[in-house]
Amino acid sequence: MTIISSGVETEMVVRYQTGTTAEGSPVIRQKSFSGLKMDVSDEDLYEAATTLFNLLEYPLVSVTRNNRFDLTEE
């Protein structure tokens, strides 16, 4: 049995710090941007996240890329 993998979409997940707790621990939030094209480069995805968060008051903690694929039997 041969399985065909077809790329569907990319999701960008960003984690950012919104402040600190009373104990001084960072408060981390997460936001997902889905529906991105599969052929976007890692560099472009990262640049988009850093550019966006340079406009906001919250520091960017991490950027993650999640790719979604459809699997079908040939």
PDB file of N, CA, C, O and CB in Angstrom:
ATOM      1  N   MET A   1       0.851  -1.163   0.000  1.00  0.00           N
ATOM      2  CA  MET A   1       0.000   0.000   0.000  1.00  0.00           C
ATOM      3  C   MET A   1       0.907   1.240   0.000  1.00  0.00           C
ATOM      4  O   MET A   1       1.809   1.360   0.829  1.00  0.00           O
ATOM      5  CB  MET A   1      -0.974  -0.010   1.229  1.00  0.00           C
ATOM      6  N   THR A   2       0.657   2.145  -0.929  1.00  0.00           N
ATOM      7  CA  THR A   2       1.401   3.396  -1.023  1.00  0.00           C
ATOM      8  C   THR A   2       0.524   4.539  -0.527  1.00  0.00           C
ATOM      9  O   THR A   2      -0.643   4.657  -0.902  1.00  0.00           O
ATOM     10  CB  THR A   2       1.875   3.657  -2.479  1.00  0.00           C
ATOM     11  N   ILE A   3       1.102   5.364   0.310  1.00  0.00           N
ATOM     12  CA  ILE A   3       0.386   6.519   0.861  1.00  0.00           C
ATOM     13  C   ILE A   3       0.947   7.786   0.228  1.00  0.00           C
ATOM     14  O   ILE A   3       2.160   7.976   0.149  1.00  0.00           O
ATOM     15  CB  ILE A   3       0.509   6.575   2.422  1.00  0.00           C
ATOM     16  N   ILE A   4       0.045   8.640  -0.217  1.00  0.00           N
ATOM     17  CA  ILE A   4       0.432   9.927  -0.810  1.00  0.00           C
ATOM     18  C   ILE A   4       0.177  11.022   0.219  1.00  0.00           C
ATOM     19  O   ILE A   4      -0.909  11.119   0.790  1.00  0.00           O
ATOM     20  CB  ILE A   4      -0.361  10.210  -2.140  1.00  0.00           C
ATOM     21  N   SER A   5       1.187  11.835   0.443  1.00  0.00           N
ATOM     22  CA  SER A   5       1.104  12.940   1.388  1.00  0.00           C
ATOM     23  C   SER A   5       1.005  14.247   0.612  1.00  0.00           C
ATOM     24  O   SER A   5       1.898  14.580  -0.167  1.00  0.00           O
ATOM     25  CB  SER A   5       2.330  12.953   2.345  1.00  0.00           C
ATOM     26  N   SER A   6      -0.081  14.985   0.825  1.00  0.00           N
ATOM     27  CA  SER A   6      -0.285  16.266   0.139  1.00  0.00           C
ATOM     28  C   SER A   6      -0.355  17.385   1.170  1.00  0.00           C
ATOM     29  O   SER A   6      -1.181  17.350   2.082  1.00  0.00           O
ATOM     30  CB  SER A   6      -1.580  16.237  -0.727  1.00  0.00           C
ATOM     31  N   GLY A   7       0.518  18.379   1.018  1.00  0.00           N
ATOM     32  CA  GLY A   7       0.517  19.512   1.931  1.00  0.00           C
ATOM     33  C   GLY A   7      -0.753  20.320   1.808  1.00  0.00           C
ATOM     34  O   GLY A   7      -1.194  20.619   0.698  1.00  0.00           O
ATOM     35  N   VAL A   8      -1.343  20.676   2.923  1.00  0.00           N
ATOM     36  CA  VAL A   8      -2.600  21.414   2.935  1.00  0.00           C
ATOM     37  C   VAL A   8      -2.376  22.863   3.364  1.00  0.00           C
ATOM     38  O   VAL A   8      -2.731  23.789   2.635  1.00  0.00           O
ATOM     39  CB  VAL A   8      -3.610  20.732   3.869  1.00  0.00           C
ATOM     40  N   GLU A   9      -1.790  23.061   4.543  1.00  0.00           N
ATOM     41  CA  GLU A   9      -1.576  24.415   5.039  1.00  0.00           C
ATOM     42  C   GLU A   9      -0.492  24.430   6.106  1.00  0.00           C
ATOM     43  O   GLU A   9      -0.111  23.395   6.653  1.00  0.00           O
ATOM     44  CB  GLU A   9      -2.878  24.996   5.597  1.00  0.00           C
ATOM     45  N   THR A  10      -0.014  25.619   6.379  1.00  0.00           N
ATOM     46  CA  THR A  10       0.957  25.854   7.440  1.00  0.00           C
ATOM     47  C   THR A  10       0.311  26.741   8.490  1.00  0.00           C
ATOM     48  O   THR A  10      -0.472  27.637   8.175  1.00  0.00           O
ATOM     49  CB  THR A  10       2.262  26.500   6.886  1.00  0.00           C
ATOM     50  N   GLU A  11       0.650  26.477   9.730  1.00  0.00           N
ATOM     51  CA  GLU A  11       0.179  27.290  10.840  1.00  0.00           C
ATOM     52  C   GLU A  11       1.402  27.856  11.558  1.00  0.00           C
ATOM     53  O   GLU A  11       2.361  27.135  11.830  1.00  0.00           O
ATOM     54  CB  GLU A  11      -0.724  26.457  11.818  1.00  0.00           C
ATOM     55  N   MET A  12       1.358  29.149  11.860  1.00  0.00           N
ATOM     56  CA  MET A  12       2.412  29.787  12.629  1.00  0.00           C
ATOM     57  C   MET A  12       1.898  29.974  14.055  1.00  0.00           C
ATOM     58  O   MET A  12       0.834  30.555  14.270  1.00  0.00           O
ATOM     59  CB  MET A  12       2.842  31.155  11.989  1.00  0.00           C
ATOM     60  N   VAL A  13       2.659  29.479  15.019  1.00  0.00           N
ATOM     61  CA  VAL A  13       2.287  29.606  16.422  1.00  0.00           C
ATOM     62  C   VAL A  13       3.350  30.470  17.099  1.00  0.00           C
ATOM     63  O   VAL A  13       4.538  30.148  17.077  1.00  0.00           O
ATOM     64  CB  VAL A  13       2.158  28.195  17.119  1.00  0.00           C
ATOM     65  N   VAL A  14       2.906  31.560  17.692  1.00  0.00           N
ATOM     66  CA  VAL A  14       3.829  32.456  18.383  1.00  0.00           C
ATOM     67  C   VAL A  14       3.521  32.437  19.876  1.00  0.00           C
ATOM     68  O   VAL A  14       2.360  32.404  20.284  1.00  0.00           O
ATOM     69  CB  VAL A  14       3.732  33.902  17.817  1.00  0.00           C
ATOM     70  N   ARG A  15       4.566  32.458  20.674  1.00  0.00           N
ATOM     71  CA  ARG A  15       4.443  32.564  22.123  1.00  0.00           C
ATOM     72  C   ARG A  15       5.079  33.886  22.522  1.00  0.00           C
ATOM     73  O   ARG A  15       6.160  34.234  22.047  1.00  0.00           O
ATOM     74  CB  ARG A  15       5.120  31.344  22.865  1.00  0.00           C
ATOM     75  N   TYR A  16       4.400  34.621  23.401  1.00  0.00           N
ATOM     76  CA  TYR A  16       4.879  35.930  23.797  1.00  0.00           C
ATOM     77  C   TYR A  16       4.600  36.164  25.276  1.00  0.00           C
ATOM     78  O   TYR A  16       3.714  35.537  25.857  1.00  0.00           O
ATOM     79  CB  TYR A  16       4.228  37.024  22.943  1.00  0.00           C
ATOM     80  N   GLN A  17       5.358  37.065  25.875  1.00  0.00           N
ATOM     81  CA  GLN A  17       5.232  37.354  27.300  1.00  0.00           C
ATOM     82  C   GLN A  17       4.386  38.602  27.491  1.00  0.00           C
ATOM     83  O   GLN A  17       4.656  39.651  26.907  1.00  0.00           O
ATOM     84  CB  GLN A  17       6.622  37.532  27.954  1.00  0.00           C
ATOM     85  N   THR A  18       3.350  38.469  28.325  1.00  0.00           N
ATOM     86  CA  THR A  18       2.454  39.601  28.576  1.00  0.00           C
ATOM     87  C   THR A  18       2.741  40.292  29.903  1.00  0.00           C
ATOM     88  O   THR A  18       2.136  41.320  30.206  1.00  0.00           O
ATOM     89  CB  THR A  18       1.016  39.135  28.552  1.00  0.00           C
ATOM     90  N   GLY A  19       3.639  39.751  30.682  1.00  0.00           N
ATOM     91  CA  GLY A  19       3.975  40.343  31.972  1.00  0.00           C
ATOM     92  C   GLY A  19       4.602  39.315  32.877  1.00  0.00           C
ATOM     93  O   GLY A  19       5.145  38.310  32.418  1.00  0.00           O
ATOM     94  N   THR A  20       4.522  39.575  34.180  1.00  0.00           N
ATOM     95  CA  THR A  20       5.047  38.646  35.174  1.00  0.00           C
ATOM     96  C   THR A  20       4.032  38.468  36.291  1.00  0.00           C
ATOM     97  O   THR A  20       3.189  39.332  36.534  1.00  0.00           O
ATOM     98  CB  THR A  20       6.396  39.144  35.738  1.00  0.00           C
ATOM     99  N   THR A  21       4.131  37.337  36.959  1.00  0.00           N
ATOM    100  CA  THR A  21       3.266  37.071  38.109  1.00  0.00           C
ATOM    101  C   THR A  21       3.810  37.812  39.321  1.00  0.00           C
ATOM    102  O   THR A  21       4.878  38.420  39.258  1.00  0.00           O
ATOM    103  CB  THR A  21       3.166  35.543  38.397  1.00  0.00           C
ATOM    104  N   ALA A  22       3.074  37.758  40.420  1.00  0.00           N
ATOM    105  CA  ALA A  22       3.516  38.394  41.659  1.00  0.00           C
ATOM    106  C   ALA A  22       4.828  37.792  42.151  1.00  0.00           C
ATOM    107  O   ALA A  22       5.608  38.457  42.833  1.00  0.00           O
ATOM    108  CB  ALA A  22       2.442  38.261  42.739  1.00  0.00           C
ATOM    109  N   GLU A  23       5.067  36.523  41.800  1.00  0.00           N
ATOM    110  CA  GLU A  23       6.309  35.850  42.203  1.00  0.00           C
ATOM    111  C   GLU A  23       7.455  36.146  41.239  1.00  0.00           C
ATOM    112  O   GLU A  23       8.590  35.745  41.499  1.00  0.00           O
ATOM    113  CB  GLU A  23       6.086  34.341  42.289  1.00  0.00           C
ATOM    114  N   GLY A  24       7.185  36.836  40.139  1.00  0.00           N
ATOM    115  CA  GLY A  24       8.224  37.177  39.176  1.00  0.00           C
ATOM    116  C   GLY A  24       8.359  36.228  37.998  1.00  0.00           C
ATOM    117  O   GLY A  24       9.239  36.410  37.156  1.00  0.00           O
ATOM    118  N   SER A  25       7.495  35.211  37.926  1.00  0.00           N
ATOM    119  CA  SER A  25       7.522  34.280  36.792  1.00  0.00           C
ATOM    120  C   SER A  25       6.886  34.933  35.569  1.00  0.00           C
ATOM    121  O   SER A  25       5.947  35.717  35.711  1.00  0.00           O
ATOM    122  CB  SER A  25       6.787  32.958  37.143  1.00  0.00           C
ATOM    123  N   PRO A  26       7.383  34.621  34.366  1.00  0.00           N
ATOM    124  CA  PRO A  26       6.791  35.214  33.170  1.00  0.00           C
ATOM    125  C   PRO A  26       5.384  34.664  32.889  1.00  0.00           C
ATOM    126  O   PRO A  26       5.113  33.485  33.115  1.00  0.00           O
ATOM    127  CB  PRO A  26       7.694  34.965  31.968  1.00  0.00           C
ATOM    128  N   VAL A  27       4.509  35.525  32.399  1.00  0.00           N
ATOM    129  CA  VAL A  27       3.176  35.121  31.946  1.00  0.00           C
ATOM    130  C   VAL A  27       3.271  34.993  30.433  1.00  0.00           C
ATOM    131  O   VAL A  27       3.480  35.982  29.730  1.00  0.00           O
ATOM    132  CB  VAL A  27       2.045  36.162  32.384  1.00  0.00           C
ATOM    133  N   ILE A  28       3.116  33.756  29.931  1.00  0.00           N
ATOM    134  CA  ILE A  28       3.275  33.460  28.510  1.00  0.00           C
ATOM    135  C   ILE A  28       1.908  33.198  27.886  1.00  0.00           C
ATOM    136  O   ILE A  28       1.097  32.456  28.441  1.00  0.00           O
ATOM    137  CB  ILE A  28       4.214  32.245  28.300  1.00  0.00           C
ATOM    138  N   ARG A  29       1.661  33.801  26.749  1.00  0.00           N
ATOM    139  CA  ARG A  29       0.444  33.578  25.964  1.00  0.00           C
ATOM    140  C   ARG A  29       0.857  33.005  24.612  1.00  0.00           C
ATOM    141  O   ARG A  29       2.013  33.109  24.202  1.00  0.00           O
ATOM    142  CB  ARG A  29      -0.384  34.907  25.789  1.00  0.00           C
ATOM    143  N   GLN A  30      -0.116  32.398  23.926  1.00  0.00           N
ATOM    144  CA  GLN A  30       0.139  31.790  22.632  1.00  0.00           C
ATOM    145  C   GLN A  30      -0.945  32.203  21.644  1.00  0.00           C
ATOM    146  O   GLN A  30      -2.119  32.294  22.005  1.00  0.00           O
ATOM    147  CB  GLN A  30       0.209  30.258  22.754  1.00  0.00           C
ATOM    148  N   LYS A  31      -0.553  32.450  20.405  1.00  0.00           N
ATOM    149  CA  LYS A  31      -1.491  32.824  19.344  1.00  0.00           C
ATOM    150  C   LYS A  31      -1.130  32.033  18.097  1.00  0.00           C
ATOM    151  O   LYS A  31       0.045  31.915  17.749  1.00  0.00           O
ATOM    152  CB  LYS A  31      -1.458  34.367  19.061  1.00  0.00           C
ATOM    153  N   SER A  32      -2.149  31.488  17.420  1.00  0.00           N
ATOM    154  CA  SER A  32      -1.947  30.730  16.190  1.00  0.00           C
ATOM    155  C   SER A  32      -2.483  31.496  15.000  1.00  0.00           C
ATOM    156  O   SER A  32      -3.543  32.118  15.069  1.00  0.00           O
ATOM    157  CB  SER A  32      -2.616  29.361  16.281  1.00  0.00           C
ATOM    158  N   PHE A  33      -1.740  31.444  13.911  1.00  0.00           N
ATOM    159  CA  PHE A  33      -2.157  32.022  12.633  1.00  0.00           C
ATOM    160  C   PHE A  33      -2.208  30.883  11.635  1.00  0.00           C
ATOM    161  O   PHE A  33      -1.166  30.389  11.206  1.00  0.00           O
ATOM    162  CB  PHE A  33      -1.182  33.169  12.153  1.00  0.00           C
ATOM    163  N   SER A  34      -3.408  30.459  11.259  1.00  0.00           N
ATOM    164  CA  SER A  34      -3.545  29.303  10.376  1.00  0.00           C
ATOM    165  C   SER A  34      -3.912  29.738   8.960  1.00  0.00           C
ATOM    166  O   SER A  34      -4.194  30.909   8.704  1.00  0.00           O
ATOM    167  CB  SER A  34      -4.603  28.335  10.922  1.00  0.00           C
ATOM    168  N   GLY A  35      -3.902  28.772   8.053  1.00  0.00           N
ATOM    169  CA  GLY A  35      -4.284  29.037   6.673  1.00  0.00           C
ATOM    170  C   GLY A  35      -3.160  29.599   5.829  1.00  0.00           C
ATOM    171  O   GLY A  35      -3.409  30.112   4.738  1.00  0.00           O
ATOM    172  N   LEU A  36      -1.923  29.515   6.308  1.00  0.00           N
ATOM    173  CA  LEU A  36      -0.791  30.017   5.538  1.00  0.00           C
ATOM    174  C   LEU A  36      -0.402  29.011   4.461  1.00  0.00           C
ATOM    175  O   LEU A  36      -0.638  27.813   4.614  1.00  0.00           O
ATOM    176  CB  LEU A  36       0.410  30.311   6.461  1.00  0.00           C
ATOM    177  N   LYS A  37       0.183  29.486   3.392  1.00  0.00           N
ATOM    178  CA  LYS A  37       0.570  28.611   2.292  1.00  0.00           C
ATOM    179  C   LYS A  37       1.740  27.730   2.694  1.00  0.00           C
ATOM    180  O   LYS A  37       2.611  28.139   3.462  1.00  0.00           O
ATOM    181  CB  LYS A  37       0.928  29.431   1.051  1.00  0.00           C
ATOM    182  N   MET A  38       1.747  26.512   2.162  1.00  0.00           N
ATOM    183  CA  MET A  38       2.799  25.544   2.478  1.00  0.00           C
ATOM    184  C   MET A  38       4.167  25.987   1.972  1.00  0.00           C
ATOM    185  O   MET A  38       5.191  25.622   2.550  1.00  0.00           O
ATOM    186  CB  MET A  38       2.453  24.193   1.889  1.00  0.00           C
ATOM    187  N   ASP A  39       4.191  26.767   0.901  1.00  0.00           N
ATOM    188  CA  ASP A  39       5.482  27.097   0.297  1.00  0.00           C
ATOM    189  C   ASP A  39       6.160  28.316   0.920  1.00  0.00           C
ATOM    190  O   ASP A  39       7.204  28.751   0.434  1.00  0.00           O
ATOM    191  CB  ASP A  39       5.300  27.333  -1.171  1.00  0.00           C
ATOM    192  N   VAL A  40       5.587  28.873   1.984  1.00  0.00           N
ATOM    193  CA  VAL A  40       6.245  29.987   2.663  1.00  0.00           C
ATOM    194  C   VAL A  40       7.525  29.460   3.308  1.00  0.00           C
ATOM    195  O   VAL A  40       7.526  28.398   3.931  1.00  0.00           O
ATOM    196  CB  VAL A  40       5.298  30.647   3.734  1.00  0.00           C
ATOM    197  N   SER A  41       8.601  30.205   3.154  1.00  0.00           N
ATOM    198  CA  SER A  41       9.885  29.752   3.702  1.00  0.00           C
ATOM    199  C   SER A  41       9.915  29.971   5.213  1.00  0.00           C
ATOM    200  O   SER A  41       9.182  30.798   5.755  1.00  0.00           O
ATOM    201  CB  SER A  41      11.066  30.496   3.025  1.00  0.00           C
ATOM    202  N   ASP A  42      10.779  29.210   5.872  1.00  0.00           N
ATOM    203  CA  ASP A  42      10.950  29.374   7.317  1.00  0.00           C
ATOM    204  C   ASP A  42      11.410  30.788   7.648  1.00  0.00           C
ATOM    205  O   ASP A  42      10.969  31.381   8.632  1.00  0.00           O
ATOM    206  CB  ASP A  42      11.957  28.349   7.861  1.00  0.00           C
ATOM    207  N   GLU A  43      12.297  31.318   6.821  1.00  0.00           N
ATOM    208  CA  GLU A  43      12.818  32.665   7.037  1.00  0.00           C
ATOM    209  C   GLU A  43      11.707  33.708   6.944  1.00  0.00           C
ATOM    210  O   GLU A  43      11.630  34.612   7.776  1.00  0.00           O
ATOM    211  CB  GLU A  43      13.919  32.978   6.021  1.00  0.00           C
ATOM    212  N   ASP A  44      10.841  33.583   5.925  1.00  0.00           N
ATOM    213  CA  ASP A  44       9.736  34.535   5.766  1.00  0.00           C
ATOM    214  C   ASP A  44       8.734  34.433   6.920  1.00  0.00           C
ATOM    215  O   ASP A  44       8.221  35.445   7.398  1.00  0.00           O
ATOM    216  CB  ASP A  44       9.018  34.294   4.430  1.00  0.00           C
ATOM    217  N   LEU A  45       8.467  33.218   7.355  1.00  0.00           N
ATOM    218  CA  LEU A  45       7.542  33.010   8.463  1.00  0.00           C
ATOM    219  C   LEU A  45       8.084  33.654   9.739  1.00  0.00           C
ATOM    220  O   LEU A  45       7.352  34.335  10.458  1.00  0.00           O
ATOM    221  CB  LEU A  45       7.294  31.505   8.685  1.00  0.00           C
ATOM    222  N   TYR A  46       9.352  33.438  10.011  1.00  0.00           N
ATOM    223  CA  TYR A  46       9.982  34.012  11.202  1.00  0.00           C
ATOM    224  C   TYR A  46      10.042  35.534  11.108  1.00  0.00           C
ATOM    225  O   TYR A  46       9.795  36.234  12.090  1.00  0.00           O
ATOM    226  CB  TYR A  46      11.396  33.438  11.390  1.00  0.00           C
ATOM    227  N   GLU A  47      10.370  36.037   9.929  1.00  0.00           N
ATOM    228  CA  GLU A  47      10.435  37.491   9.738  1.00  0.00           C
ATOM    229  C   GLU A  47       9.067  38.136   9.944  1.00  0.00           C
ATOM    230  O   GLU A  47       8.970  39.217  10.526  1.00  0.00           O
ATOM    231  CB  GLU A  47      10.966  37.823   8.335  1.00  0.00           C
ATOM    232  N   ALA A  48       8.009  37.475   9.467  1.00  0.00           N
ATOM    233  CA  ALA A  48       6.654  38.006   9.663  1.00  0.00           C
ATOM    234  C   ALA A  48       6.313  38.079  11.150  1.00  0.00           C
ATOM    235  O   ALA A  48       5.743  39.067  11.611  1.00  0.00           O
ATOM    236  CB  ALA A  48       5.617  37.133   8.922  1.00  0.00           C
ATOM    237  N   ALA A  49       6.661  37.037  11.895  1.00  0.00           N
ATOM    238  CA  ALA A  49       6.378  37.019  13.338  1.00  0.00           C
ATOM    239  C   ALA A  49       7.161  38.107  14.065  1.00  0.00           C
ATOM    240  O   ALA A  49       6.603  38.826  14.894  1.00  0.00           O
ATOM    241  CB  ALA A  49       6.715  35.642  13.936  1.00  0.00           C
ATOM    242  N   THR A  50       8.445  38.231  13.762  1.00  0.00           N
ATOM    243  CA  THR A  50       9.249  39.242  14.454  1.00  0.00           C
ATOM    244  C   THR A  50       8.833  40.658  14.076  1.00  0.00           C
ATOM    245  O   THR A  50       8.849  41.553  14.921  1.00  0.00           O
ATOM    246  CB  THR A  50      10.724  39.041  14.143  1.00  0.00           C
ATOM    247  N   THR A  51       8.464  40.867  12.823  1.00  0.00           N
ATOM    248  CA  THR A  51       7.998  42.190  12.397  1.00  0.00           C
ATOM    249  C   THR A  51       6.701  42.553  13.108  1.00  0.00           C
ATOM    250  O   THR A  51       6.544  43.679  13.582  1.00  0.00           O
ATOM    251  CB  THR A  51       7.796  42.229  10.868  1.00  0.00           C
ATOM    252  N   LEU A  52       5.781  41.613  13.184  1.00  0.00           N
ATOM    253  CA  LEU A  52       4.509  41.851  13.871  1.00  0.00           C
ATOM    254  C   LEU A  52       4.733  42.189  15.339  1.00  0.00           C
ATOM    255  O   LEU A  52       4.134  43.132  15.855  1.00  0.00           O
ATOM    256  CB  LEU A  52       3.598  40.626  13.749  1.00  0.00           C
ATOM    257  N   PHE A  53       5.575  41.440  16.004  1.00  0.00           N
ATOM    258  CA  PHE A  53       5.764  41.662  17.438  1.00  0.00           C
ATOM    259  C   PHE A  53       6.660  42.857  17.734  1.00  0.00           C
ATOM    260  O   PHE A  53       6.685  43.333  18.869  1.00  0.00           O
ATOM    261  CB  PHE A  53       6.347  40.426  18.078  1.00  0.00           C
ATOM    262  N   ASN A  54       7.390  43.350  16.751  1.00  0.00           N
ATOM    263  CA  ASN A  54       8.112  44.610  16.935  1.00  0.00           C
ATOM    264  C   ASN A  54       7.138  45.785  17.031  1.00  0.00           C
ATOM    265  O   ASN A  54       7.474  46.828  17.593  1.00  0.00           O
ATOM    266  CB  ASN A  54       9.104  44.835  15.778  1.00  0.00           C
ATOM    267  N   LEU A  55       5.935  45.617  16.482  1.00  0.00           N
ATOM    268  CA  LEU A  55       4.912  46.659  16.539  1.00  0.00           C
ATOM    269  C   LEU A  55       4.095  46.615  17.829  1.00  0.00           C
ATOM    270  O   LEU A  55       3.409  47.579  18.171  1.00  0.00           O
ATOM    271  CB  LEU A  55       3.987  46.533  15.351  1.00  0.00           C
ATOM    272  N   LEU A  56       4.173  45.496  18.540  1.00  0.00           N
ATOM    273  CA  LEU A  56       3.376  45.309  19.755  1.00  0.00           C
ATOM    274  C   LEU A  56       4.225  45.559  20.991  1.00  0.00           C
ATOM    275  O   LEU A  56       5.449  45.656  20.912  1.00  0.00           O
ATOM    276  CB  LEU A  56       2.776  43.893  19.802  1.00  0.00           C
ATOM    277  N   GLU A  57       3.567  45.660  22.113  1.00  0.00           N
ATOM    278  CA  GLU A  57       4.273  45.930  23.363  1.00  0.00           C
ATOM    279  C   GLU A  57       4.802  44.666  24.034  1.00  0.00           C
ATOM    280  O   GLU A  57       5.505  44.759  25.040  1.00  0.00           O
ATOM    281  CB  GLU A  57       3.361  46.657  24.314  1.00  0.00           C
ATOM    282  N   TYR A  58       4.480  43.486  23.500  1.00  0.00           N
ATOM    283  CA  TYR A  58       4.870  42.232  24.138  1.00  0.00           C
ATOM    284  C   TYR A  58       6.086  41.617  23.453  1.00  0.00           C
ATOM    285  O   TYR A  58       6.147  41.575  22.224  1.00  0.00           O
ATOM    286  CB  TYR A  58       3.703  41.244  24.121  1.00  0.00           C
ATOM    287  N   PRO A  59       7.051  41.141  24.229  1.00  0.00           N
ATOM    288  CA  PRO A  59       8.220  40.491  23.627  1.00  0.00           C
ATOM    289  C   PRO A  59       7.886  39.082  23.125  1.00  0.00           C
ATOM    290  O   PRO A  59       7.178  38.320  23.784  1.00  0.00           O
ATOM    291  CB  PRO A  59       9.369  40.425  24.642  1.00  0.00           C
ATOM    292  N   LEU A  60       8.403  38.766  21.966  1.00  0.00           N
ATOM    293  CA  LEU A  60       8.217  37.454  21.347  1.00  0.00           C
ATOM    294  C   LEU A  60       9.127  36.445  22.041  1.00  0.00           C
ATOM    295  O   LEU A  60      10.316  36.702  22.228  1.00  0.00           O
ATOM    296  CB  LEU A  60       8.515  37.507  19.816  1.00  0.00           C
ATOM    297  N   VAL A  61       8.566  35.295  22.423  1.00  0.00           N
ATOM    298  CA  VAL A  61       9.336  34.258  23.113  1.00  0.00           C
ATOM    299  C   VAL A  61       9.768  33.171  22.142  1.00  0.00           C
ATOM    300  O   VAL A  61      10.922  32.743  22.166  1.00  0.00           O
ATOM    301  CB  VAL A  61       8.517  33.647  24.257  1.00  0.00           C
ATOM    302  N   SER A  62       8.842  32.712  21.275  1.00  0.00           N
ATOM    303  CA  SER A  62       9.181  31.652  20.315  1.00  0.00           C
ATOM    304  C   SER A  62       8.231  31.669  19.132  1.00  0.00           C
ATOM    305  O   SER A  62       7.116  32.185  19.212  1.00  0.00           O
ATOM    306  CB  SER A  62       9.147  30.276  20.993  1.00  0.00           C
ATOM    307  N   VAL A  63       8.701  31.088  18.024  1.00  0.00           N
ATOM    308  CA  VAL A  63       7.904  30.938  16.805  1.00  0.00           C
ATOM    309  C   VAL A  63       7.975  29.471  16.405  1.00  0.00           C
ATOM    310  O   VAL A  63       9.062  28.900  16.310  1.00  0.00           O
ATOM    311  CB  VAL A  63       8.420  31.883  15.641  1.00  0.00           C
ATOM    312  N   THR A  64       6.818  28.865  16.171  1.00  0.00           N
ATOM    313  CA  THR A  64       6.746  27.460  15.778  1.00  0.00           C
ATOM    314  C   THR A  64       5.967  27.348  14.478  1.00  0.00           C
ATOM    315  O   THR A  64       5.006  28.082  14.246  1.00  0.00           O
ATOM    316  CB  THR A  64       6.086  26.598  16.890  1.00  0.00           C
ATOM    317  N   ARG A  65       6.399  26.419  13.635  1.00  0.00           N
ATOM    318  CA  ARG A  65       5.706  26.165  12.374  1.00  0.00           C
ATOM    319  C   ARG A  65       5.089  24.771  12.448  1.00  0.00           C
ATOM    320  O   ARG A  65       5.779  23.791  12.731  1.00  0.00           O
ATOM    321  CB  ARG A  65       6.680  26.292  11.146  1.00  0.00           C
ATOM    322  N   ASN A  66       3.778  24.693  12.189  1.00  0.00           N
ATOM    323  CA  ASN A  66       3.071  23.415  12.116  1.00  0.00           C
ATOM    324  C   ASN A  66       2.548  23.241  10.694  1.00  0.00           C
ATOM    325  O   ASN A  66       1.799  24.082  10.198  1.00  0.00           O
ATOM    326  CB  ASN A  66       1.900  23.346  13.161  1.00  0.00           C
ATOM    327  N   ASN A  67       2.941  22.155  10.044  1.00  0.00           N
ATOM    328  CA  ASN A  67       2.458  21.849   8.693  1.00  0.00           C
ATOM    329  C   ASN A  67       1.399  20.756   8.773  1.00  0.00           C
ATOM    330  O   ASN A  67       1.551  19.780   9.508  1.00  0.00           O
ATOM    331  CB  ASN A  67       3.631  21.409   7.765  1.00  0.00           C
ATOM    332  N   ARG A  68       0.325  20.932   8.010  1.00  0.00           N
ATOM    333  CA  ARG A  68      -0.749  19.941   7.975  1.00  0.00           C
ATOM    334  C   ARG A  68      -0.759  19.270   6.618  1.00  0.00           C
ATOM    335  O   ARG A  68      -0.663  19.935   5.586  1.00  0.00           O
ATOM    336  CB  ARG A  68      -2.125  20.590   8.275  1.00  0.00           C
ATOM    337  N   PHE A  69      -0.876  17.940   6.620  1.00  0.00           N
ATOM    338  CA  PHE A  69      -0.871  17.159   5.392  1.00  0.00           C
ATOM    339  C   PHE A  69      -2.102  16.260   5.356  1.00  0.00           C
ATOM    340  O   PHE A  69      -2.555  15.768   6.389  1.00  0.00           O
ATOM    341  CB  PHE A  69       0.425  16.319   5.279  1.00  0.00           C
ATOM    342  N   ASP A  70      -2.637  16.053   4.155  1.00  0.00           N
ATOM    343  CA  ASP A  70      -3.670  15.047   3.935  1.00  0.00           C
ATOM    344  C   ASP A  70      -2.973  13.778   3.448  1.00  0.00           C
ATOM    345  O   ASP A  70      -2.109  13.840   2.573  1.00  0.00           O
ATOM    346  CB  ASP A  70      -4.757  15.545   2.902  1.00  0.00           C
ATOM    347  N   LEU A  71      -3.341  12.650   4.002  1.00  0.00           N
ATOM    348  CA  LEU A  71      -2.784  11.363   3.597  1.00  0.00           C
ATOM    349  C   LEU A  71      -3.855  10.558   2.900  1.00  0.00           C
ATOM    350  O   LEU A  71      -4.947  10.375   3.439  1.00  0.00           O
ATOM    351  CB  LEU A  71      -2.222  10.589   4.809  1.00  0.00           C
ATOM    352  N   THR A  72      -3.556  10.072   1.700  1.00  0.00           N
ATOM    353  CA  THR A  72      -4.486   9.256   0.932  1.00  0.00           C
ATOM    354  C   THR A  72      -3.773   8.015   0.421  1.00  0.00           C
ATOM    355  O   THR A  72      -2.553   7.999   0.260  1.00  0.00           O
ATOM    356  CB  THR A  72      -5.088  10.059  -0.240  1.00  0.00           C
ATOM    357  N   GLU A  73      -4.540   7.007   0.176  1.00  0.00           N
ATOM    358  CA  GLU A  73      -4.018   5.745  -0.349  1.00  0.00           C
ATOM    359  C   GLU A  73      -4.000   5.818  -1.868  1.00  0.00           C
ATOM    360  O   GLU A  73      -4.956   6.278  -2.494  1.00  0.00           O
ATOM    361  CB  GLU A  73      -4.870   4.532   0.139  1.00  0.00           C
ATOM    362  N   GLU A  74      -2.894   5.356  -2.452  1.00  0.00           N
ATOM    363  CA  GLU A  74      -2.783   5.385  -3.923  1.00  0.00           C
ATOM    364  C   GLU A  74      -3.548   4.245  -4.525  1.00  0.00           C
ATOM    365  O   GLU A  74      -3.577   4.097  -5.747  1.00  0.00           O
ATOM    366  CB  GLU A  74      -1.318   5.324  -4.373  1.00  0.00           C
TER     367      GLU A  74
END
